């Protein structure tokens, strides 16, 4: 089996041909830009299209030797499409907060406990895509009349590759109208209560099921062989968990621009401060806690206060500053929160004329470490079993994970196993 894996992350597309569960060779990368305007965070679909073409061109003639294709993607990554699969909207990411009013309306109409009981999540603005869908239905009504399908990036990609209208349970959970707790399909009650069009929703299939086969148009679009089967795929956190072994109690930590802690559980454990989503295969779920701005918060400090330094010099400075005592206090929510109905912002307090930029950097480090430990406490309370070995992936080469784990030993004994290319490698598990 030669599987073409496609991973659409939060800042880049990467792709490789996988011939087993190990680290693939010849991985191709192409970055894309997320636009931040006020409280909006979105990606132009043309950027994704360009990045896909770049990485697949980089693989070259080997594309014609593949036996199947599997996709993993960041989520939420909501967009609406017309009947031909053409994007009508930008891709709206989890950092988008334009839909706070819509989120509060959904909470009022449905009731928070009922919403949590059905979907496993509260309708967090941007982090649960029903809020984004309602926003576009209210503010872009004319545009949405042209819509034929809504979903996340895997739905868009498969629609254009195969003509199929599908998603998997892991992506469906973050659409905000899926019966996550029971795996019972789309909730007619929620869709109707929110005034949404149920005919725009894709079919939900398990992640390891064939969604369709590459059409003539799809083959011409990306230079792929016609007729190759395409699996439904899953969101990136599920793929990382599959690669880590997907044992009940397994914790993964994807540490990068955002920092994601996920624990595999055998039954859903909805909580107002956590995200709940199915693994995508079988009756297993993930309990998830995130820092929306982790690596991106440190990078903001670098760009804002240390702009004369190159990255290696800055991260060397970071390692020396991490333990510094300071009276500066930081609330580091530069990208809001994925588990709050309001839109928290960052702030720096306690500054005096004698403080330096190193004090601000140290304060960010302290705040992120504190938030990370608080998430661990919450997950330990909700999950009956957490295995002591945490599988790490993401931007670990900058030492971000060491910063975030500074206070973990107050709450147990932990070991960390680094695994390269976890999200991409997890796609191989869908073929087993």
C-alpha positions in Angstrom: 0.0 0.0 0.0 1.3 3.4 -1.0 -0.9 6.1 0.7 -0.7 9.8 -0.2 -1.1 11.7 3.0 -2.3 15.3 2.9 -2.1 17.4 6.1 -3.7 20.9 6.0 -2.5 22.5 9.2 -2.9 25.9 10.7 -0.1 27.5 8.7 1.0 25.1 6.0 0.1 22.1 3.8 2.4 19.1 4.0 2.2 15.9 2.0 4.1 12.7 1.5 3.7 9.1 0.3 3.4 6.7 3.3 4.4 3.1 2.9 4.0 2.2 6.6 3.6 3.7 10.1 7.2 5.2 10.2 8.3 8.7 9.4 7.7 9.2 5.7 10.5 10.4 3.4 10.4 13.3 0.9 7.8 15.3 2.9 6.8 18.4 1.0 5.7 21.7 2.7 4.1 24.9 1.5 3.1 27.7 3.9 0.0 29.8 3.6 -1.1 33.0 5.3 -3.9 33.5 7.8 -5.3 37.0 7.6 -6.1 38.7 11.0 -8.4 41.7 10.7 -9.9 42.9 14.0 -11.6 39.9 15.5 -11.5 37.9 12.3 -9.1 35.0 11.4 -9.4 33.6 7.9 -7.5 32.0 5.0 -8.2 32.7 1.3 -9.0 29.3 -0.3 -6.8 30.3 -3.2 -3.9 30.1 -0.7 -4.8 26.5 0.2 -5.2 25.7 -3.5 -1.7 27.1 -4.3 -0.1 25.2 -1.4 -1.7 21.9 -2.4 -0.3 22.3 -6.0 3.1 23.2 -4.7 3.5 20.1 -2.4 2.0 17.7 -4.9 4.3 19.0 -7.6 7.2 18.5 -5.2 6.3 14.8 -4.9 6.5 14.5 -8.6 6.1 11.3 -10.7 5.6 9.1 -7.6 2.1 10.5 -7.4 1.2 8.0 -10.1 2.2 5.1 -8.0 -0.3 5.7 -5.1 -3.0 3.3 -4.1 -5.1 5.6 -2.0 -5.4 9.2 -0.5 -6.1 10.3 3.1 -6.6 13.8 4.4 -6.2 15.4 7.8 -7.0 19.0 8.5 -7.1 21.7 11.1 -10.6 22.3 12.5 -12.6 24.4 12.7 -11.8 25.5 9.2 -15.4 26.3 8.1 -16.4 27.4 4.6 -19.4 27.4 2.2 -19.3 26.1 -1.3 -21.5 26.4 -4.4 -22.8 23.4 -6.4 -19.5 23.0 -8.3 -17.5 23.0 -5.1 -16.1 26.5 -5.5 -15.6 28.3 -2.2 -18.0 31.2 -1.6 -16.4 32.2 1.7 -12.9 32.3 3.2 -11.8 29.5 5.4 -12.8 30.7 8.9 -10.4 29.3 11.6 -10.7 28.6 15.3 -9.1 31.9 16.1 -12.0 33.9 14.6 -14.2 35.7 17.1 -16.6 37.6 14.8 -19.5 35.4 15.9 -19.7 36.3 19.7 -23.2 37.7 19.4 -24.3 34.6 17.4 -22.8 32.3 20.0 -24.7 34.0 22.8 -27.9 33.8 20.8 -27.4 30.0 20.2 -26.8 29.6 23.9 -30.0 31.5 24.7 -32.1 29.6 22.2 -30.9 26.1 22.9 -29.7 26.4 26.5 -26.2 25.6 27.5 -26.9 22.3 29.3 -28.9 21.0 26.3 -26.3 22.1 23.9 -23.6 20.4 25.9 -25.7 17.2 26.3 -26.2 16.9 22.5 -23.0 18.2 20.9 -20.5 17.7 23.8 -19.5 21.4 23.5 -20.8 24.8 24.2 -21.3 27.1 21.1 -17.9 28.8 21.5 -17.6 31.6 18.9 -15.4 30.5 16.0 -14.3 27.4 17.8 -17.6 25.7 17.1 -18.6 26.3 13.5 -22.4 26.7 13.9 -21.6 30.2 15.2 -19.8 31.1 12.0 -22.5 29.5 9.9 -25.2 31.6 11.7 -23.0 34.7 11.3 -22.8 34.3 7.5 -26.5 33.4 7.2 -27.3 36.7 9.0 -24.7 39.0 7.5 -24.1 37.4 4.0 -27.6 36.3 3.3 -27.3 36.9 -0.5 -24.1 35.0 -0.7 -25.4 32.1 1.3 -28.3 31.6 -1.0 -25.8 30.3 -3.5 -24.4 27.8 -1.0 -24.8 24.1 -1.8 -22.5 22.6 0.9 -20.8 23.7 4.1 -18.1 22.0 6.0 -14.4 22.1 7.0 -11.4 21.8 4.7 -11.6 18.1 4.2 -15.1 18.4 2.9 -14.0 21.0 0.4 -11.0 19.0 -0.8 -13.0 15.8 -1.2 -15.8 17.6 -2.9 -13.4 18.9 -5.5 -11.4 15.6 -5.8 -14.3 13.2 -6.0 -17.6 15.1 -6.1 -18.6 13.5 -2.8 -20.3 15.4 0.0 -18.8 13.9 3.2 -17.2 14.6 6.5 -16.1 12.4 9.4 -17.3 12.4 13.1 -14.2 14.3 14.3 -14.8 17.2 12.0 -18.6 17.0 12.4 -18.3 17.5 16.2 -16.8 21.0 15.6 -19.6 21.9 13.2 -21.8 22.4 16.3 -24.9 20.6 15.1 -23.7 17.0 15.4 -24.8 14.6 18.1 -21.3 14.1 19.3 -22.2 12.4 22.6 -24.2 9.6 20.9 -22.6 9.6 17.4 -26.2 9.9 16.3 -25.7 12.1 13.2 -26.8 15.7 12.6 -29.3 17.0 15.1 -32.5 18.1 13.3 -33.6 19.9 16.5 -30.4 22.1 16.6 -30.4 22.8 12.8 -34.0 23.8 12.9 -33.7 25.9 16.0 -30.9 27.9 14.5 -32.7 28.4 11.2 -30.0 26.6 9.2 -30.5 24.7 5.9 -30.0 20.9 6.7 -29.5 20.2 3.0 -26.1 22.0 3.1 -24.7 19.5 5.5 -22.4 16.7 4.3 -22.9 13.0 5.0 -21.0 11.7 8.0 -18.8 8.7 7.5 -16.1 7.1 9.6 -12.6 8.3 8.9 -11.4 5.0 7.4 -14.2 4.6 5.0 -13.8 5.4 1.2 -15.5 8.7 0.5 -15.1 8.5 -3.3 -12.6 8.1 -6.1 -10.6 10.8 -7.8 -12.7 12.1 -10.8 -11.4 13.2 -14.1 -11.7 16.9 -13.0 -10.0 16.1 -9.7 -7.1 14.4 -11.4 -6.7 17.3 -13.8 -6.8 19.8 -10.9 -4.0 18.4 -8.8 -2.2 16.0 -11.2 -3.4 12.9 -9.4 -4.2 9.5 -11.1 -7.9 9.2 -11.9 -9.9 6.6 -10.0 -7.8 6.4 -6.9 -9.9 5.9 -3.7 -10.0 8.8 -1.2 -10.7 8.0 2.5 -12.9 10.4 4.5 -10.0 11.2 6.8 -10.1 13.1 10.1 -9.0 16.3 11.8 -5.4 16.7 12.8 -5.8 16.0 16.6 -7.4 12.6 15.8 -4.7 11.7 13.4 -2.1 12.5 16.1 -3.9 10.3 18.6 -4.1 7.4 16.0 -0.3 7.7 15.5 0.3 7.7 19.3 -1.5 4.3 19.6 -5.1 5.4 20.5 -5.2 3.6 23.9 -7.7 4.8 26.4 -5.9 7.2 28.7 -3.3 8.2 26.1 -2.5 11.9 26.2 -1.1 13.7 23.2 0.4 17.2 23.2 0.5 19.0 19.9 2.8 22.0 20.8 3.1 24.7 18.2 1.3 28.0 17.4 -1.5 26.7 19.6 -1.0 24.1 22.3 -3.4 21.2 22.3 -3.7 18.5 25.1 -6.0 15.6 24.2 -6.8 12.5 26.2 -8.5 9.4 24.6 -11.6 8.3 26.5 -14.0 5.4 26.0 -17.1 7.6 26.7 -17.6 11.3 26.2 -17.1 13.6 29.2 -18.6 17.0 28.2 -17.5 19.9 30.3 -18.0 23.7 29.8 -14.2 24.2 29.9 -13.2 21.3 27.5 -13.8 20.4 23.9 -15.3 17.0 23.1 -15.0 15.3 19.8 -15.0 11.7 18.5 -11.8 10.0 17.4 -13.4 9.4 14.0 -13.1 5.6 14.1 -15.2 3.5 16.5 -16.8 4.6 19.8 -14.0 6.6 21.3 -13.7 10.3 22.0 -11.1 12.9 22.8 -11.3 15.3 25.8 -9.4 18.4 24.6 -8.0 21.5 26.2 -6.2 24.2 24.2 -4.1 27.3 24.5 -5.2 29.3 21.5 -1.9 31.3 21.5 1.1 29.4 22.8 4.0 29.4 20.3 2.2 32.3 18.6 2.2 34.3 21.8 6.0 33.8 22.2 6.5 34.7 18.6 4.4 37.9 19.1 6.8 38.9 21.9 9.8 38.2 19.6 8.4 40.3 16.8 7.2 43.1 19.1 10.1 43.5 21.5 13.1 41.6 20.0 12.7 42.4 16.3 16.4 42.9 15.8 17.2 39.3 16.8 17.0 36.3 14.4 15.0 33.3 15.6 18.0 31.2 17.0 19.3 34.2 19.0 15.8 34.9 20.4 15.1 31.3 21.5 18.6 31.2 23.1 17.5 34.3 25.0 14.2 32.6 25.9 16.0 29.7 27.5 18.0 32.0 29.7 14.9 34.1 30.7 12.4 31.3 31.4 13.2 31.1 35.2 13.6 34.8 35.8 11.7 36.3 38.7 9.6 39.3 37.8 6.7 41.3 39.2 5.2 41.9 35.7 2.0 40.0 35.3 0.6 38.8 31.9 -2.7 37.5 30.7 -1.5 35.8 27.5 -4.8 35.4 25.6 -3.6 37.0 22.4 -5.9 34.7 20.3 -8.8 34.6 22.7 -10.0 31.3 24.1 -11.6 28.3 22.4 -13.6 27.5 25.5 -15.1 30.8 26.5 -18.2 32.5 25.3 -16.7 36.0 25.6 -13.6 37.2 23.8 -10.8 37.5 26.3 -7.8 39.7 25.4 -4.2 39.8 26.5 -2.8 42.4 28.9 0.5 43.2 30.6 0.2 44.6 34.1 2.5 45.8 36.8 5.1 47.6 34.6 7.5 49.9 36.2 10.2 52.1 34.7 12.9 49.7 35.8 11.4 46.7 34.0 12.9 45.5 30.7 11.6 43.5 27.8 13.1 40.4 29.5 10.6 40.9 32.3 7.8 40.9 29.8 9.1 37.7 28.2 9.5 36.0 31.5 6.0 37.0 32.5 4.6 35.4 29.3 6.6 32.3 30.1 5.1 32.2 33.7 1.6 32.8 32.4 1.7 30.1 29.7 3.2 27.6 32.2 0.4 28.3 34.7 -2.3 27.9 32.1 -0.8 24.7 30.9 -0.8 23.2 34.5 -4.4 24.4 35.0 -5.5 22.4 31.9 -3.7 19.3 33.2 -5.6 19.5 36.5 -9.0 19.8 34.6 -8.2 16.8 32.4 -7.1 14.7 35.4 -10.4 15.5 37.1 -12.6 14.6 34.1 -10.7 11.5 32.8 -10.6 8.4 35.0 -7.3 7.2 33.4 -4.4 9.2 32.0 -1.3 7.3 31.1 2.0 8.8 32.4 3.8 8.9 29.0 2.7 11.9 26.9 3.3 11.7 23.1 4.7 15.1 22.0 4.6 16.5 18.5 4.5 20.0 16.9 7.0 22.9 17.3 9.1 21.2 19.9 12.4 22.1 18.3 12.1 25.6 19.9 11.8 24.1 23.4 8.2 25.4 23.8 7.1 22.1 25.4 9.7 22.5 28.2 8.3 26.0 29.0 4.7 24.7 29.1 5.5 21.7 31.3 7.5 23.5 34.0 4.7 23.1 36.6 3.4 19.7 35.6 5.4 17.8 38.2 3.2 19.5 40.9 0.4 17.3 39.5 2.0 13.9 39.0 5.0 12.3 37.4 5.2 12.5 33.6 7.5 11.4 30.9 7.4 12.7 27.3 8.0 10.8 24.1 8.7 12.9 21.1 7.3 11.6 17.8 8.0 13.2 14.4 5.2 14.0 11.9 2.5 12.5 14.1 -0.5 14.0 12.3 0.8 12.9 8.9 1.8 9.4 10.1 -1.6 8.9 11.8 -3.2 8.7 8.4 -1.6 5.3 7.8 -3.6 3.9 10.7 -6.7 4.5 8.7 -5.6 1.8 6.3 -5.0 -0.9 8.9 
